[in-house]
């Protein structure tokens, strides 16, 4: 337990005596009322049980930030990092700023931000490993890095960039509200270290002494409707109508018509020159997701064509199934799917902990996607295996495997789309994401079957027209989605407008090339559909469709800009991070930048884990996954 000194200064002590019954969102501030069994449980901190010492233990606490007082000294950052032994390239709390006007009417707002321990923690709902817990004690949202396997999905869904993915350790960690200090009546370390009394802490909705405001918004702070964060602000000094960020993000904040709120707007600070940037586009950390989504969607499209076409008695499909390409095609589909799953798993910070991805089926779209795709993979494997035999029992097992695969296709495919509908990432939060995924399945899935048929000379005119029709539908669906998406993002009052700007400038030429390739592929597919199949044109269509899909999916990942707090010139500035890695400044720990590192599959660690895990513990883990109870 945290050791409290005898001479703790008054400003470091918690002083709440009363609290309101509900917060401004209508949720009770008391997290566990009198008589609740939770009050009978011991609160274990740092492996030590703690009897209740703080009378407000079961009330929601939160931070209060006075922007008028913050001088950007970064003492809060230093105190937090020292207490929690945070490495130099991470920070549970960070300070950024926005500015507006010019001398002598220049204005600047400094903003200090950590985890807001929200009423609706989307990190908890998104995490597939159940590494997060919303505790009744203080309403703290705590995360266990030892459970985390480093997928980083919580960093995607959080609007405030609170969870920190460590590229060195391959795991996430975050602010823990200093619950060990709260137990002994002390405010968090960052609050106690604040020189200007800008930070305060206590039961949420209680206005600290010397403050008169407790607002939920401040210029530069992301939207609050996603999570209902437990932080309140005071900012009374007049500022300019437009406040800009000094980091690389092309976003500024414009005062709304109500003269109170500031909304994000596009700030084209880099001009409108179009560039290629192939190295950044095709060398991102998310290449594993590109390989996974494209390969899985291709296989799903091909399998649906072969199975549903057989069930509905479509002639060209029946002819393909009778050819020498059918069985090799199934095994090649299985290999392609395995490649995508392998790439995705190796993308994890701790790939040997992959099995934890099933832990949060009740809440996490990631867990549901993993479950659905795994069911599809198992069904596909069974279908390929039992198709080798002609006996009656094999036919029955083939049908059961096909049913399992199709169920996994529907469930896993849906959640593959749903997990990207993230309110904190406006560029993804559009129906075009689903149109792109379905279009890829139709286009590449059909072309895969066509290529297999062409290798054995089974690509006749009927099958070619069917595949060309699928490709036409897929490419047209994606094209319509792209048009609607561009229209929505170009006029958005969100970070989506910044993503659209990056698409038209930083990757402008690559974007136009992808569109031209997609349009050409659509034209060729239409030609094949109405004028018959030409093997050379069919091969060209396949090359163009794959090219369009790879560039488009790379743009999908590299362009997304999340809602997040403003950074500074160097700290929390994506542009500086990229520069530091390119020129070698990242080798200097004081720069606060680390290289992205690949975390290899540790066989020895996996075997050690299995050796230390009893059958009883394994059974308990299975029960926990299925029921949520040990």
C-alpha positions in Angstrom: 0.0 0.0 0.0 1.1 3.5 -0.7 3.0 5.0 2.3 1.5 8.4 3.3 4.0 10.8 4.8 3.2 12.6 8.1 3.7 16.0 6.6 1.7 15.7 3.4 0.8 19.2 2.1 -2.8 20.3 2.2 -3.0 20.6 -1.6 -2.3 16.9 -2.0 -5.1 15.8 0.3 -8.6 14.7 -0.9 -11.2 16.9 0.8 -14.6 15.8 -0.5 -17.2 15.6 2.2 -20.5 15.7 0.2 -21.4 14.8 -3.3 -24.4 15.0 -5.7 -26.6 12.0 -6.2 -26.2 11.8 -10.0 -23.8 13.3 -12.6 -24.9 15.4 -15.5 -25.4 12.4 -17.7 -28.0 11.0 -15.2 -25.8 8.2 -13.8 -25.6 7.7 -10.1 -22.3 9.0 -8.6 -22.4 6.3 -6.0 -21.0 3.3 -7.7 -22.1 0.7 -5.1 -25.0 1.7 -2.7 -25.2 0.7 0.9 -25.8 -3.1 1.2 -24.3 -3.9 -2.2 -22.2 -7.1 -2.0 -19.3 -5.2 -3.7 -18.8 -3.3 -0.5 -18.0 -6.5 1.3 -15.2 -7.4 -1.0 -11.6 -6.4 -0.3 -10.0 -4.0 -2.7 -6.6 -5.4 -3.6 -4.0 -2.9 -4.6 -0.4 -3.9 -5.5 -1.2 -7.5 -4.3 -2.2 -6.1 -0.8 -5.8 -6.2 0.6 -7.0 -2.8 1.8 -9.7 -2.3 4.4 -11.8 0.7 3.5 -10.0 3.9 4.6 -11.5 6.4 2.2 -15.2 7.1 3.0 -15.8 8.0 -0.7 -14.3 4.8 -2.0 -17.6 3.8 -3.8 -18.2 7.1 -5.5 -17.2 8.1 -9.1 -14.1 10.3 -9.0 -12.7 12.4 -11.8 -10.2 15.1 -12.8 -10.9 18.9 -12.9 -8.7 20.9 -15.2 -8.4 24.7 -15.1 -7.0 25.8 -18.5 -6.5 29.3 -17.2 -3.9 28.2 -14.7 -1.9 25.7 -16.8 1.6 27.0 -17.7 2.7 23.8 -19.6 5.5 23.0 -17.2 4.9 19.3 -17.7 5.3 18.6 -13.9 2.2 16.5 -14.1 3.7 14.3 -16.8 7.0 13.9 -14.9 5.2 13.0 -11.6 3.0 10.4 -13.3 5.9 8.9 -15.2 8.1 8.7 -12.1 5.4 7.1 -9.9 4.4 4.6 -12.5 7.9 4.0 -14.0 6.7 4.8 -17.4 9.4 4.6 -20.2 10.4 7.8 -22.0 8.5 7.0 -25.2 5.2 6.7 -23.3 3.2 9.0 -21.1 0.0 8.2 -19.3 -0.6 12.0 -19.0 0.5 14.5 -21.6 0.3 18.2 -22.2 -0.5 19.8 -25.5 -1.7 23.2 -26.6 -3.7 25.1 -29.2 -3.1 28.7 -30.2 -4.8 31.5 -32.1 -4.3 35.1 -33.2 -1.0 37.0 -33.4 0.8 39.5 -31.3 -0.4 41.4 -29.4 -3.7 39.5 -29.5 -2.1 36.0 -29.3 -3.9 33.4 -27.2 -2.8 30.0 -26.1 -4.6 27.2 -24.2 -2.5 24.4 -22.6 -4.4 21.1 -22.0 -3.2 18.3 -19.7 -4.9 15.0 -20.3 -4.8 11.4 -19.1 -7.4 8.6 -18.9 -10.9 10.0 -18.1 -12.2 6.8 -16.4 -15.4 7.2 -18.4 -18.9 6.1 -17.5 -19.1 4.2 -20.8 -15.5 3.0 -21.3 -15.3 1.9 -25.0 -11.8 0.5 -24.3 -13.3 -2.1 -22.0 -16.0 -3.0 -24.5 -13.6 -3.2 -27.4 -10.7 -5.2 -25.7 -10.9 -8.8 -26.8 -8.8 -10.1 -23.9 -10.9 -8.5 -21.1 -7.8 -6.7 -19.8 -10.0 -3.8 -18.7 -12.2 -3.5 -15.6 -14.5 -0.7 -14.5 -14.2 -0.9 -10.7 -16.8 0.2 -8.3 -13.9 1.6 -6.2 -13.6 5.2 -7.3 -15.1 4.4 -10.7 -11.6 3.7 -11.9 -11.1 2.0 -15.3 -8.0 -0.1 -14.8 -6.1 -2.2 -17.3 -3.9 -5.3 -16.7 -0.9 -5.3 -19.2 -0.2 -8.9 -18.3 -3.5 -10.0 -19.8 -3.2 -7.7 -22.9 -1.8 -9.4 -26.0 -1.0 -6.2 -27.9 -3.7 -5.9 -30.6 -4.1 -2.2 -29.9 -7.8 -2.1 -30.6 -8.4 -0.1 -27.4 -6.1 2.6 -28.8 -8.4 2.8 -31.8 -11.7 3.2 -30.0 -10.6 5.6 -27.2 -11.3 9.2 -28.3 -8.6 10.6 -26.0 -5.6 8.4 -26.8 -5.4 7.3 -23.1 -4.3 3.6 -23.6 -0.7 3.5 -24.7 0.6 0.7 -26.9 4.2 0.2 -26.1 6.1 -0.8 -29.4 8.9 -2.2 -27.3 7.0 -4.5 -25.0 4.1 -5.1 -27.3 1.4 -4.4 -24.7 -0.9 -1.6 -23.7 -0.9 0.3 -20.3 -2.6 3.4 -19.1 -3.4 5.8 -16.2 -4.6 3.9 -13.1 -6.0 6.9 -11.3 -3.4 6.4 -8.6 -5.9 4.3 -6.6 -3.2 3.4 -4.1 -2.9 7.1 -3.2 -6.7 7.6 -3.1 -7.0 4.9 -0.5 -4.9 6.8 1.9 -6.6 10.1 1.2 -4.2 11.6 -1.3 -4.9 13.0 -4.8 -3.1 11.4 -7.8 0.5 12.2 -8.3 -0.1 14.4 -11.3 -2.5 16.6 -9.3 -0.2 16.9 -6.3 2.7 18.0 -8.6 0.8 20.7 -10.5 2.6 24.0 -10.0 -0.3 26.3 -11.1 -3.1 24.5 -9.4 -4.5 23.7 -12.8 -5.2 20.1 -12.0 -7.6 19.0 -9.3 -9.3 15.8 -8.4 -12.2 14.5 -6.4 -15.7 13.1 -6.5 -17.1 14.0 -9.9 -19.4 17.1 -10.2 -17.9 18.6 -7.1 -16.4 21.9 -8.0 -13.0 22.4 -6.4 -12.3 25.3 -4.0 -11.6 28.4 -6.0 -13.3 27.3 -9.1 -16.7 28.3 -10.5 -17.0 26.2 -13.7 -17.3 22.5 -14.3 -17.8 22.2 -18.0 -17.5 19.0 -20.0 -15.9 20.6 -23.0 -12.9 22.8 -23.8 -11.5 23.9 -27.2 -9.3 21.0 -28.4 -11.0 18.4 -26.3 -12.6 15.6 -28.4 -16.4 14.9 -28.3 -17.8 13.6 -25.0 -20.9 11.8 -26.3 -19.0 8.6 -27.1 -17.9 7.7 -23.5 -19.2 10.4 -21.0 -15.7 11.1 -19.6 -15.3 11.9 -15.9 -13.4 15.2 -16.4 -14.6 18.7 -15.9 -13.0 22.0 -17.2 -12.8 25.6 -16.4 -11.7 28.1 -19.1 -12.8 31.7 -18.6 -10.2 33.7 -20.4 -11.2 35.0 -23.8 -9.7 33.3 -26.8 -9.8 33.7 -30.5 -12.6 32.6 -32.7 -10.2 30.1 -34.4 -7.6 28.1 -32.5 -5.1 25.9 -34.4 -3.1 22.9 -33.4 0.7 23.1 -33.6 1.2 19.4 -34.3 1.0 17.9 -37.8 -2.7 17.3 -37.8 -4.5 19.5 -40.2 -7.2 20.5 -37.8 -8.3 23.8 -36.2 -11.1 24.6 -33.9 -13.8 27.1 -34.8 -16.2 28.8 -32.5 -19.8 27.6 -33.2 -22.8 29.8 -33.7 -23.8 29.4 -30.0 -20.5 31.3 -29.1 -19.7 28.6 -26.5 -18.5 25.5 -28.2 -15.6 24.9 -30.6 -16.0 22.4 -33.5 -13.1 20.8 -35.4 -12.6 22.1 -39.0 -10.1 21.4 -41.7 -6.8 23.4 -41.5 -5.0 22.9 -44.8 -1.6 23.9 -43.3 0.4 21.9 -45.9 -1.2 23.3 -49.1 -2.8 21.2 -51.8 0.1 19.6 -53.7 -0.5 16.0 -54.6 2.2 13.4 -53.8 2.8 9.7 -54.1 4.3 8.7 -50.8 4.5 5.0 -51.7 7.0 4.2 -48.9 4.6 5.5 -46.2 1.6 4.0 -47.9 2.9 0.5 -48.3 5.2 0.5 -45.2 2.7 1.1 -42.4 2.4 -1.0 -39.3 -1.0 -2.1 -40.5 0.2 -4.2 -43.4 -0.8 -7.3 -41.5 -4.4 -6.1 -41.5 -4.2 -5.5 -45.2 -3.0 -9.0 -45.8 -5.6 -10.5 -43.4 -8.7 -8.6 -44.7 -7.9 -9.0 -48.4 -7.1 -12.7 -48.1 -10.0 -13.6 -45.9 -12.5 -11.6 -47.9 -11.2 -13.2 -51.1 -11.6 -16.7 -49.7 -15.1 -15.9 -48.3 -16.3 -14.6 -51.7 -14.9 -17.7 -53.5 -16.4 -20.1 -51.0 -19.8 -18.5 -51.1 -19.8 -18.7 -54.9 -18.9 -22.4 -54.9 -21.2 -23.5 -52.2 -24.3 -21.4 -52.9 -23.9 -21.9 -56.6 -23.9 -25.6 -56.0 -26.9 -25.4 -53.7 -28.9 -23.4 -56.2 -27.8 -25.5 -59.1 -26.0 -22.8 -61.1 -24.6 -24.5 -64.2 -21.2 -22.8 -64.6 -20.5 -23.5 -60.9 -21.4 -27.1 -61.2 -19.1 -27.4 -64.2 -16.2 -25.9 -62.2 -16.9 -28.3 -59.3 -16.6 -31.2 -61.8 -13.3 -30.0 -63.1 -9.8 -30.7 -61.9 -9.5 -27.2 -60.4 -12.1 -27.7 -57.6 -10.2 -29.7 -55.0 -6.8 -27.8 -55.5 -8.8 -24.6 -55.4 -10.2 -25.5 -51.9 -6.8 -26.3 -50.6 -5.3 -23.1 -52.1 -8.2 -21.2 -50.4 -7.2 -22.8 -47.1 -3.6 -21.9 -47.6 -4.5 -18.3 -48.5 -6.7 -18.1 -45.4 -4.0 -19.5 -43.2 -1.5 -16.9 -44.5 -3.9 -14.1 -43.6 -4.5 -15.5 -40.1 -0.8 -16.0 -39.6 0.0 -12.4 -40.6 -2.6 -11.0 -38.3 -1.5 -13.1 -35.4 2.2 -12.2 -35.8 1.1 -8.5 -35.8 0.2 -8.9 -32.1 2.6 -7.6 -29.5 2.3 -11.1 -27.9 1.4 -13.5 -30.7 1.8 -16.5 -28.4 -1.2 -15.2 -26.4 -3.5 -15.3 -29.4 -6.0 -17.6 -27.6 -7.0 -14.6 -25.4 -8.8 -13.1 -28.4 -11.9 -15.1 -27.5 -12.2 -13.8 -23.9 -14.7 -11.0 -24.5 -17.3 -12.5 -26.8 -20.0 -10.7 -24.8 -18.9 -7.2 -25.7 -16.0 -7.0 -28.1 -16.5 -7.0 -31.9 -12.9 -8.1 -32.2 -13.6 -11.3 -30.2 -16.7 -11.9 -32.3 -14.8 -11.4 -35.5 -12.1 -13.8 -34.3 -14.8 -16.4 -33.4 -16.6 -16.0 -36.7 -13.5 -16.2 -38.9 -12.2 -19.2 -36.9 -15.5 -21.0 -37.4 -15.3 -20.2 -41.1 -11.7 -21.5 -41.3 -12.7 -24.7 -39.5 -15.7 -25.2 -41.8 -13.5 -24.6 -44.8 -10.9 -27.1 -43.6 -13.6 -29.7 -43.0 -15.2 -29.0 -46.4 -11.8 -29.4 -48.2 -11.0 -32.5 -46.3 -14.3 -34.4 -46.6 -14.6 -33.4 -50.3 -11.8 -35.9 -50.9 -14.1 -38.8 -50.1 -17.1 -40.0 -52.0 -18.8 -42.0 -49.2 -22.2 -41.1 -47.8 -20.8 -40.2 -44.4 -18.3 -37.8 -46.1 -21.1 -36.1 -48.0 -23.0 -35.5 -44.8 -19.9 -34.1 -43.1 -19.2 -31.9 -46.1 -22.7 -30.4 -45.8 -22.2 -29.8 -42.1 -18.8 -28.2 -42.7 -20.3 -25.9 -45.4 -23.1 -24.8 -43.0 -20.5 -24.1 -40.3 -18.4 -22.1 -42.8 -21.3 -20.1 -44.1 -22.4 -19.3 -40.5 -18.9 -18.2 -39.7 -18.8 -16.2 -42.9 -21.9 -14.3 -42.0 -21.0 -13.7 -38.3 -17.3 -13.1 -38.8 -17.8 -11.0 -41.9 -20.3 -8.8 -40.2 -18.1 -8.1 -37.2 -15.1 -7.6 -39.4 -17.1 -4.6 -40.7 -18.6 -3.6 -37.3 -15.2 -3.4 -35.5 -14.3 -0.5 -37.9 -17.4 1.5 -37.2 -15.6 3.5 -34.5 -17.1 6.9 -33.6 -13.6 8.1 -32.6 -12.3 7.4 -36.2 -14.6 9.3 -38.5 -12.9 8.2 -41.7 -13.8 4.6 -41.0 -17.2 5.3 -39.4 -19.1 5.2 -42.8 -21.0 2.6 -44.7 -18.4 2.7 -47.4 -16.3 0.4 -45.1 -18.8 -2.3 -45.5 -19.2 -1.6 -49.2 -15.4 -2.0 -49.6 -15.3 -5.3 -47.7 -18.3 -6.8 -49.6 -17.0 -5.5 -52.9 -13.6 -7.1 -52.3 -15.2 -10.4 -51.5 -17.3 -10.3 -54.7 -14.5 -9.1 -57.0 -11.5 -11.0 -55.7 -13.5 -14.1 -54.7 -14.9 -14.5 -58.2 -11.6 -13.8 -59.9 -9.9 -16.4 -57.7 -12.3 -19.0 -59.0 -11.8 -17.8 -62.5 -8.0 -18.1 -62.2 -8.3 -21.6 -60.8 -10.5 -22.6 -63.8 -8.2 -21.0 -66.3 -5.2 -23.0 -65.0 -6.9 -26.3 -66.1 -8.6 -24.9 -69.1 -12.0 -24.9 -67.5 -12.8 -21.2 -67.9 -15.6 -21.3 -70.5 -17.8 -18.5 -71.6 -20.6 -19.2 -69.1 -18.3 -19.3 -66.1 -16.4 -16.2 -67.3 -19.6 -14.2 -67.7 -20.7 -15.2 -64.2 -17.4 -14.1 -62.7 -17.3 -10.9 -64.7 -20.8 -10.2 -63.4 -19.6 -10.7 -59.8 -16.5 -8.5 -60.4 -18.7 -5.8 -62.0 -21.0 -5.8 -59.0 -18.2 -5.7 -56.5 -16.2 -2.9 -58.3 -19.4 -0.9 -58.8 -20.4 -1.2 -55.2 -17.0 -0.1 -54.0 -17.0 2.8 -56.5 -20.4 4.1 -55.3 -19.2 3.8 -51.7 -16.1 5.8 -52.5 -18.1 8.6 -54.1 -20.4 8.8 -51.1 -17.5 8.6 -48.7 -15.6 11.4 -50.4 -18.7 13.6 -50.4 -19.3 13.0 -46.7 -15.6 13.5 -45.6 -14.9 16.6 -47.7 -17.7 18.4 -45.9 -17.3 16.9 -42.4 -16.8 18.9 -39.3 -14.6 16.3 -37.7 -11.2 14.5 -38.1 -12.7 12.9 -41.2 -12.1 16.2 -43.1 -8.4 15.9 -42.1 -8.3 12.4 -43.5 -9.9 13.5 -46.7 -7.3 16.3 -47.0 -4.5 13.8 -46.5 -6.0 11.6 -49.1 -6.1 14.4 -51.6 -2.6 15.8 -50.8 -0.1 13.5 -49.1 -1.4 10.5 -51.0 -3.2 12.4 -53.7 -1.5 10.8 -56.7 -1.8 7.3 -55.2 -5.5 7.9 -54.6 -6.1 9.1 -58.1 -4.1 6.1 -59.5 -6.3 3.7 -57.4 -9.5 5.3 -58.7 -8.2 5.1 -62.3 -7.3 1.4 -61.9 -10.7 0.7 -60.3 -12.5 2.4 -63.1 -10.5 0.5 -65.7 -11.1 -2.8 -64.0 -14.8 -2.1 -63.9 -14.8 -1.3 -67.7 -12.9 -4.6 -68.4 -15.3 -6.5 -66.2 -18.3 -5.1 -68.1 -16.6 -5.9 -71.5 -16.0 -9.5 -70.3 -19.6 -9.7 -69.1 -21.2 -8.6 -72.4 -18.7 -9.6 -75.1 -17.4 -12.9 -73.7 -14.3 -14.0 -72.0 -10.8 -13.3 -73.4 -8.1 -15.1 -71.3 -5.6 -12.2 -71.7 -8.2 -9.6 -70.8 -9.3 -11.8 -67.9 -5.7 -11.9 -66.6 -5.4 -8.1 -67.0 -8.7 -7.6 -65.1 -7.3 -9.8 -62.3 -4.1 -7.8 -62.0 -6.0 -4.5 -62.0 -8.5 -5.6 -59.4 -5.7 -6.8 -57.1 -3.8 -3.6 -57.6 -6.9 -1.5 -56.8 -7.7 -3.6 -53.7 -4.1 -3.4 -52.3 -3.8 0.4 -52.8 -7.3 1.0 -51.6 -6.9 -1.0 -48.4 -3.5 0.6 -47.7 -5.1 4.0 -48.0 -7.9 2.8 -45.7 -5.5 2.2 -42.9 -2.9 4.9 -43.4 -5.4 7.8 -43.8 -7.5 7.3 -40.7 -7.1 10.2 -38.2 -8.5 9.6 -34.7 -10.1 12.1 -32.4 -7.4 12.9 -29.9 -5.9 15.7 -27.8 -3.6 18.3 -29.4 0.1 17.7 -29.2 3.1 20.1 -29.1 5.8 20.8 -31.6 7.7 17.6 -30.7 5.8 15.6 -28.1 2.7 13.7 -29.3 3.3 14.9 -32.8 3.1 12.2 -35.5 5.2 14.2 -37.9 8.1 14.5 -35.4 7.8 10.8 -34.5 8.2 9.8 -38.2 11.1 12.3 -38.7 12.9 11.0 -35.6 12.6 7.4 -36.8 13.9 8.3 -40.3 16.9 10.3 -39.2 17.9 8.3 -36.1 16.8 10.7 -33.4 14.7 7.8 -32.0 18.0 6.2 -30.8 18.1 9.0 -28.2 15.8 8.0 -25.3 15.3 11.6 -24.3 13.5 12.2 -27.6 10.6 10.1 -26.3 10.3 8.1 -29.5 10.7 4.4 -30.0 11.0 2.3 -33.1 8.2 -0.1 -34.1 9.5 -3.5 -33.3 8.3 -6.9 -34.4 7.7 -9.3 -31.5 8.5 -12.8 -32.7 6.6 -15.9 -31.8 8.2 -17.2 -28.6 7.8 -21.0 -28.6 9.8 -21.3 -25.4 7.4 -18.8 -23.7 4.4 -20.7 -25.0 5.7 -24.1 -23.7 6.5 -22.5 -20.4 3.0 -21.2 -20.1 1.5 -24.6 -20.9 3.8 -26.4 -18.5 2.7 -24.0 -15.6 -1.0 -24.3 -16.4 -3.0 -27.1 -14.9 -5.9 -28.9 -16.5 -8.1 -27.3 -13.9 -7.0 -23.8 -14.9 -7.4 -24.6 -18.6 -11.0 -25.8 -17.9 -11.6 -22.7 -15.9 -10.4 -20.5 -18.8 -12.8 -22.3 -21.2 -15.7 -21.7 -18.8 -14.7 -18.1 -18.4 -14.7 -17.6 -22.2 -18.1 -19.3 -22.7 -20.0 -18.0 -19.7 -17.9 -15.1 -18.2 -17.5 -17.1 -15.0 -14.6 -19.1 -13.7 
